[in-house]
Structures are given as structure tokens and as C-alpha cells.
Amino acid sequence: MSAERPSLPPVRLHTEAELARDALAAPLLVRAARLARWAGPETRVGAGGELVEAQLPAAAQHLGLGDDEDGAAYASEAWRLAVDTGLVDVEDPEEDEGGNGEAEGTVTVGENLALLTSGSPQDVLAIWLDGLEAVHADATAPAFDDFADLIGEDGSVDFDALDWDPDEEAEFLDGVLGNLYLLTLSEAGPADGTVPLPALAASMVVPDDMDEPTDDVLEQVSEAMMRLDDQFRVLEPIGIVEYRPVDETLLTEEGEEATPPADDEDVTRYGMVKLTPLGLYGVRERMLEAGVDAPAVGDLADKGADALLDGIVYYPEEAARTEIGLWLGGRGADGTESAAAELLDAARGDDRRAPLRRLHCQQALALAGPEAEPAVRAVLGDPQLGGLARVWLAERGAADVPAPPETMIFWLAVDTIAAQLDADGDLDELQGLVEGLSDQHSGFFDEAWRVDHPATAEVLEAMGRLHSDRGASKAARKAAYKARSRQKD
């Protein structure tokens, strides 16, 4: 009886201030900012905004990479990021007098450079997101050994020879990052969030219904692993992931690919990847931009009680408690009574999600404190809320709690089981709840089918499946049939 659920669990993000500090510490952005401050009137760039080759040794030296054989490449990469993020502004080159196509431009300081030190955390994160977009594009760019082979006689680039579809490449990498995001948040995922590269590659290649991968599928996994190895090496410097690359001794000579590990092999040699807190933020922002429902804890703190209870319907318990705590905290101690009244009002309803809303309302009231008592007492006579109000008051040892009418007892029992069924909770706990409720009330199934609740028949059918006593199970199924017949009438 589950309603539609969000595709992703809620993420608990670091504060914007913490994320901004992480962004400012990302190695690639650090280098880009240093080069932006180093650049001056004499800095020369090509037609595409890249540093001219003669400038690269000085740029690498400024970054402390003068002795690194890849220093010029790192400097070029950092400069491109400085351009892409607006840390420097490129002035278009003027046509050279000789007309040999080697015109050079100059650069000026970009407005965004000052924002890295004097801007708000939001400013810093906006710049970093621009950088992530640029690095993502680099990670999905085609790889080729000799660019000259792709240049036609007329000077144009033969893109067909690349066998490269930019949209397909971007979709693949976004799919991988989405799977990594989901594994990081999943309760069944790795405890520290670190995922073996073969498992991540397999999540993109191996069909869900395939028990044993074929040789062809394993080969595709190997290809995907090496593709991801290259991409994560590009992504790591922007701070989105922590990455341990594939051990190069595993690579075969023919295809420069590592075969997926056997069961008894050290999987860490095949690459390990983990989204950083900044990476969780960045991937979520990309998914939101693409229209994906990617909730975050705290999103509902300034919303109404109806949005809160609907929003946390399928949240894991800890995330739901945190969200409720933030929501109540935003109303302050003086607003507890009105907040409780708002929660109770939002918990009413006969729709399919209503039982779960009432369950979460009960959890929210448990965090509200004694100031909520007047609002709770005000609904003691409400057919839908009177039962949970009595439970709340009894748990606090309140005096003068009126005994519930029998109809309310049965209605609350059905509503409670309906909520647990929709939440897909622990099966043993649900079975215990079912058996406990039916055992506490003599002749439970003789009366339960009369309960005026939209989920009565479904609840009784579920009780018939879950109850371990064959007699009780039969009685539950018989009661479910009566409830169905009653609904038709």
C-alpha cells in the first residue's frame, strides 16, 4: 500500500560556511587563484584564452611545480579553471600583422577573484560550482593520442573520427556520480562511504536481473573501470571525491585495462572512490539542476507543518527526527503550543499517506515537550487524533486522561498498522505489533472489520499474512473479506 516514494534519501549537508572552506581548499581552485593573482599586463594568452606555451614554465614555477615533469600541464589546467570561473578575464587577441594566426591576447583580474576572500559562502560555492562544471566537461572530453590525425586538409576537426558523443559521455558520468551519491546515503552502503571502483562500474553495466555476468559483460565492466579511473583522476583536484587510482601493475599490455577482481583478491588495488562532503553538495546541485528530487535535511525547517509531515513520510528515522528537531527549533520554546496544534491539524486526512503523517506527528510531538499539552488535549475528542493524543498524555503521566471509546481503540490499531505497512519497516517488529494488538483485544477480528478507516481491509489482509497463529490468520482473512464487502456497500 506504499505511495510513490522519492528516488533518493535525504542528505545531511555540511553548513555553507564549512562547504565554502572546503571549496577554497580544493587543490585545483587553490592553483587557479594563485595564477589569477600572479597574472599581469605581460601575461599572454592564445585565441582560446589558454596561456601561451612560453608562459607555462613561469606559471608552473609560481605554483611550485617547476621541477615536476607535469608542472606545465598542471599550470595549464589551473589556468583554464581560472578563466572558466571568472578569476581572470581574457581580452580578445588582436589580429597579428603577419596574418599567421598566432595573435595573442592579454588578461585582467576577474571580479570573482575578490569574492574568494571577501565574498559570502554562497559566492564561493557559486564559483566552485562553475569550476565543477568545467572539470566535469574536461573529465568527459575525448582522449586521443595524436590530435594531428584528426585535422582534415581544410583544417577542420573530424569529430566523427573521435567516436565520441558528448551528451552520452556526460550522461554516463552523471549516472556514475548519482549511483555513488545513492550508495553514500544508503543505509546498506559502505560505512565510510568508500566504494570499490569495480562495484561502481558494474552498477552502470550489469543488468539488475543478471545473476552471473557473462564474459562480454565483464569486459564491459573492465572498460568502464578504466574509463572511470581516468575521469576520477580529473575530478579529484576540484575536491569532489577522494580517489585511490587503479594499481598500474594490474593493467594488461594489450588494452591497458584491469580485469575485475576475483573474490579473493584485494579489491582496493582496483580503485576506491568516496564522495567528499563538498562532493555530496556538488552532485546534489547538479541533480537538482537536472530536475531530480534530491532532498536535504533542513529543507523543511521553514515550511509549514503540512509540508513537514508530507516531506518526511519516507525519511529514515534518524533523518526524520533531525528534520523535526530543526523545524521545532525554528519556532522556539514560546511557539511550541502553536507548533503542536499545527502538526495535529496537518496530521488529519483519509488519503493514503495520512497514517504515516500521523505516525510522524506522534514522533514530532514526542520532541515537542510539555508545552504542547494544551494543543494535544484539544483534540482528545477528534476521531482521528484522539487516540494518539491519549498515548502522548499517558506516556507523560498526565492526569485526567479520559478512557478512549472502543471504536477509537480499534481505529487507532488499524491506523498504526497501516502506517507501519506503508513505512516498510522491520518485518519481525511488524509481526510483533500485529500479534500484540490482536492478542490484547479479545475478539479483535470480530470487531476490526467494522472500523471506518480507508485501510481497514488492507490492514486485515496483511495481519492474515503476518500472524503466526493459523487460527488468528484465518480470522483476519475472514474479517478482511467482510471489510471489503462493507466498503462496496
C-alpha positions, 0 to 999 in steps of 0.5 A, a space after each residue: 500500500 506504499 505511495 510513490 516514494 522519492 528516488 533518493 534519501 535525504 542528505 545531511 549537508 555540511 553548513 555553507 560556511 564549512 562547504 565554502 572552506 572546503 571549496 577554497 581548499 580544493 587543490 585545483 581552485 587553490 592553483 587557479 587563484 594563485 595564477 589569477 593573482 600572479 597574472 599581469 599586463 605581460 601575461 599572454 594568452 592564445 585565441 582560446 584564452 589558454 596561456 601561451 606555451 612560453 608562459 607555462 614554465 613561469 606559471 608552473 614555477 609560481 605554483 611550485 611545480 617547476 621541477 615536476 615533469 607535469 608542472 606545465 600541464 598542471 599550470 595549464 589546467 589551473 589556468 583554464 579553471 581560472 578563466 572558466 570561473 571568472 578569476 581572470 578575464 581574457 581580452 580578445 587577441 588582436 589580429 597579428 600583422 603577419 596574418 599567421 594566426 598566432 595573435 595573442 591576447 592579454 588578461 585582467 583580474 576577474 571580479 570573482 577573484 575578490 569574492 574568494 576572500 571577501 565574498 559570502 559562502 554562497 559566492 564561493 560555492 557559486 564559483 566552485 560550482 562553475 569550476 565543477 562544471 568545467 572539470 566535469 566537461 574536461 573529465 568527459 572530453 575525448 582522449 586521443 593520442 595524436 590530435 594531428 590525425 584528426 585535422 582534415 586538409 581544410 583544417 577542420 576537426 573530424 569529430 566523427 573520427 573521435 567516436 565520441 558523443 558528448 551528451 552520452 559521455 556526460 550522461 554516463 558520468 552523471 549516472 556514475 556520480 548519482 549511483 555513488 551519491 545513492 550508495 553514500 546515503 544508503 543505509 546498506 552502503 559502505 560505512 565510510 562511504 568508500 566504494 570499490 571502483 569495480 562495484 561502481 562500474 558494474 552498477 552502470 553495466 550489469 543488468 539488475 536481473 543478471 545473476 552471473 555476468 557473462 564474459 562480454 559483460 565483464 569486459 564491459 565492466 573492465 572498460 568502464 573501470 578504466 574509463 572511470 579511473 581516468 575521469 576520477 583522476 580529473 575530478 579529484 583536484 576540484 575536491 569532489 571525491 577522494 580517489 585511490 587510482 587503479 594499481 598500474 601493475 594490474 593493467 594488461 599490455 594489450 588494452 591497458 585495462 584491469 580485469 575485475 577482481 576475483 573474490 579473493 583478491 584485494 579489491 582496493 588495488 582496483 580503485 576506491 572512490 568516496 564522495 567528499 562532503 563538498 562532493 555530496 553538495 556538488 552532485 546534489 546541485 547538479 541533480 537538482 539542476 537536472 530536475 531530480 528530487 534530491 532532498 536535504 535535511 533542513 529543507 523543511 525547517 521553514 515550511 509549514 507543518 503540512 509540508 513537514 509531515 508530507 516531506 518526511 513520510 519516507 525519511 529514515 528515522 534518524 533523518 526524520 527526527 533531525 528534520 523535526 528537531 530543526 523545524 521545532 527549533 525554528 519556532 522556539 520554546 514560546 511557539 511550541 503550543 502553536 507548533 503542536 496544534 499545527 502538526 495535529 491539524 496537518 496530521 488529519 486526512 483519509 488519503 493514503 499517506 495520512 497514517 504515516 503523517 500521523 505516525 510522524 506527528 506522534 514522533 514530532 510531538 514526542 520532541 515537542 515537550 510539555 508545552 504542547 499539552 494544551 494543543 494535544 488535549 484539544 483534540 482528545 475528542 477528534 476521531 482521528 487524533 484522539 487516540 494518539 493524543 491519549 498515548 502522548 498524555 499517558 506516556 507523560 503521566 498526565 492526569 485526567 486522561 479520559 478512557 478512549 471509546 472502543 471504536 477509537 481503540 480499534 481505529 487507532 490499531 488499524 491506523 498504526 498498522 497501516 502506517 507501519 505497512 506503508 513505512 516498510 519497516 522491520 518485518 519481525 517488529 511488524 509481526 510483533 505489533 500485529 500479534 500484540 494488538 490482536 492478542 490484547 483485544 479479545 475478539 479483535 477480528 470480530 470487531 476490526 472489520 467494522 472500523 471506518 478507516 480507508 485501510 481497514 481491509 488492507 490492514 486485515 489482509 496483511 495481519 492474515 499474512 503476518 500472524 503466526 497463529 493459523 487460527 488468528 490468520 484465518 480470522 483476519 482473512 475472514 474479517 478482511 473479506 467482510 471489510 471489503 464487502 462493507 466498503 462496496 456497500 
